Amino acid sequence: MKTRSVLTALFLVLAALFAPGFGVLTGTHQAQAATKITHATATSMFRQAGIGWSSSGNCSDRNNASCTSFEQLNLATAQGAQTLKSASGCGLTITGGTETGHASGTYSHWNGYKLDYAKATCLTNYVKGTFSYIGVRGDGAPMWQSGSGNVYADEGNHWDVLYYNCGGC
């Protein structure tokens, strides 16, 4: 066997082992060092994309559960919201960000991986018509998964979205 053929075969095997989402040595949901952004940066990104947000307390204090804060949001999460807006063409209103009061965990609101969106017919039709139904979460919320791996949970009065990545930004 020629050296070039051996090297080509070795490269293909290594590429398969390390391919994101496919390789046995990686996972589609691995935690990676996330770039954190400020509330001001996130609101600027959302405003630019035409995404609205609301707060029951009319505030943005991360330590107040009545507020909607984007402090320490992952950049990929903000970009994921922009991707969702662009791909769906729907009006989006964020109702929950990184503020306290949500469930804890690695992939949590507090850690910058999740956003809540107000329920709207356009968004619901887009999620259910575009993404794959993947079953029911432990709390009973039905879930859909995008092609990029992000998970959309229907929590009844809002969508709880877990962004592992920017959704193809």
Helices and strands as residue ranges (DSSP letters): H 3-18, E 36-37, H 39-49, E 52-53, E 73-74, H 75-88, E 93-96, E 114-118, H 121-130, E 132-136, E 142-145, E 151-154, E 158-162
